[in-house]
Amino acid sequence: MRIIAAIAFGAVAGALIVMALADGQASDPWQTELAAWLFAGAAIFELSAGFFAYFAPLWIALVRGHPDTGAIAGLDLLLGWTVIGWLLAMIWALSRLPARHMAVPDPTSFH
């Protein structure tokens, strides 16, 4: 998570530095354009990182094969915007999975 924050901070800081160097001068339009592209790139990066972080409980439940994946997705979608709802969904997604006991038929019994 620190790496994502560092990349986003670097992109925004770079855009601010380029804008400060440009200082509204029309003689260097490339600096203004570069700053705009840096801001746009940082915004796209932060939105996509936020999307994946918001739905992290769902991704974890899917990867783990959690039996309540649909309910976790619903909780995350409806209440994930609250910190408590997101934490509950994350805890639920990381909770211990029930043991999968398969009934093995007895080969000696013929019904």
Secondary structure, 3 states (H helix, E strand, C coil): CHHHHHHHHHHHHHHHHHHHHHCCCCCCHHHHHHHHHHHHHHHHHHHHHHHHHHCHHHHHHHHHCCCCHHHHHHHHHHHCCCHHHHHHHHHHHHCCCCCCCCCCCCCCCCC
